[in-house]
Amino acid sequence: KKQIEVLKETQKSAWFMLINHGAKRSGKTILNNDLFLMELMRVRKIADILGIATPMYILAGVSSKTIQNNILTEIYNKYGITFKFDKHGSFNFKGVKIVQAYTGTIAGLGGIRGMTAFGSYINEASLAKQEVFKEIISRCSGEGARILVDTNPDNPKHWLLNEYINNSDANILSFKYSLDDNTFLGERYIKNIKANTPQGIFYQRDILGNWVAGEGVIYKSFADNVTKFETEKSFNFETINIGVDFGGNKSKHAFCCTGITKGYKELIALASEKHEPDTPERLNAQFIDFVKKMLYKYGRIDCIYCDSAEQVLIRGMRKALEDNNLNIALKNAIKNEIINRIRIVNVLMTTSRFFYVKNENTSLVEALQSAVWDSKSFEDKRLDDGTSDIDTLDSFEYSFEKYIKILSIV
């Protein structure tokens, strides 16, 4: 119903930019995919009138992969339309040349500079670099050019909300979606999604479609009932890994070992430690001691992920492993977006899939209890003013972030 209403609205008035924003799975991208095809046919008609053989149109997304997954594959699944790409990743449809632009990095500017486009479709716009977004708009100077935008909510200080969505310009149409607006989803599915989404910032954004900032305690369900997450059980693990974060001048080095149970169902914090060594040699000794304790107790460690900012210390740890005949891979941490790391931990807590081994995780428990949002930041960040233990949280997240996607699916 919502999608049909928006579609009708786009036919009523003249507009330059249409922004569909709101909850995940609310149907906004599905609608924009249909509008994208309609826009290409409209552009072809305009080009015929103007005598332009090959009009150009910009298809923009965070990366090639997101464009493929969110747009092109969805169009193929729905309509059976396939696209033939040239060596630059461009393709033609109905006589319109579609040029792909990647908004996730400033490098995305290179592929569109100098071109004149008859329109653009910008997917996941809140994740776009502002400079690239503005460049795309400036390129859309062809006769009758229009821009389609879709996005999930972000921080209320985000430039997209304040400069475009809240803009009173009559040429900008914006529509907000909640999960309930997607009437194609089953009632049982919607009920499960709501039940499994953590309250607070994630529920407000993912379910209600609101642009809100994080406030107060980050892991509220944990802080309210710490003992609920304790365990003394034995588990069969799919993988066991260690995360290491190196503290700065005013903080400590942190180690955290986690295991993911068979089938990637649960995340178990096995042990955590904080240290303040006065020399690299002392750090290596404490690190090896922690590794050996985990090996003795759990029989294996699959990988160790370290904060990539300290390559000298990493080389020392790698040599310490070799000197102790410990054949364990030691790699740089992936360092996923912090909001994604926070989200998965909250989801696991909400769905009773996170636990910590009793009496072995004092530093981690304290860190999770004390973590709060930085309400003054323009980004989704934890407050890092010394009142909470960011180092331990980072080491904890480094240990499992490789598996965030699969933990989200199960």
Secondary structure, 3 states (H helix, E strand, C coil): CHHHHHHHHHHHCCCCEEEEEECCCCCHHHHHHHHHHHHHHHHHHHHHHHCCCCCEEEEEECCHHHHHHHHHHHHHHHHCCCCCECCCCCEEECCEEEEEEECCCHHHHCCCCCCCCCEEEECCHHHCCHHHHHHHHHHCCCCCCEEEEEECCCCCCCHHHHHHHCCCCCCEEEEEECHHHCCCCCHHHHHHHHHCCCCCHHHHHHCCCCCCCCCCECCHHHHHCHHHHEECCCCCEEEEEEEEECCCCCCCEEEEEEEEEHHHCCEEEEEEEEECCCCHHHHHHHHHHHHHHHHHHHCCCCEEEECCCCHHHHHHHHHHHHHCCCCCEEEECCCCCHHHHHHHHHHHHHCCCEEEECCCCHHHHHHHHHCEECCCCCCCCECCCCCCCHHHHHHHHHHHHHHHHHHHHC
